[in-house]
Amino acid sequence: MDLIKPEDFLSKLCMDTFAGYAQAQIKKARGLNKKINRPLDAELKSVLNFCFVIYNNGSVPIREWLTDHKFTQQECGLVNLDHFRNVYLLSIKSN
């Protein structure tokens, strides 16, 4: 900002507009929502991190449900449930 000189602009309004824009850009660059201030998790999330099963009058993460019922992800399939958005039926491959 020290490099901005009033004589380099056509008018005071032009200088104020440019200086305001420059200050806003610097503020954005130092913003608190930048990834550098919020490092990524060490473990990348998979689809299973966002899947839940309706169970016992509530919902539980699917990984927990699979472990409790001794199933693996490979034994399961999903079928789209008609007339429900983002709801699927879970089918288990029988042995």
Secondary structure by P-SEA (a helix, b strand, c coil): cccccccccccaaaaaaaaaaaaaaaaaaacccccccccccccccccccccccccccccccaaaaaaaaccccccbbbbbbcccccbbbbbbbcc
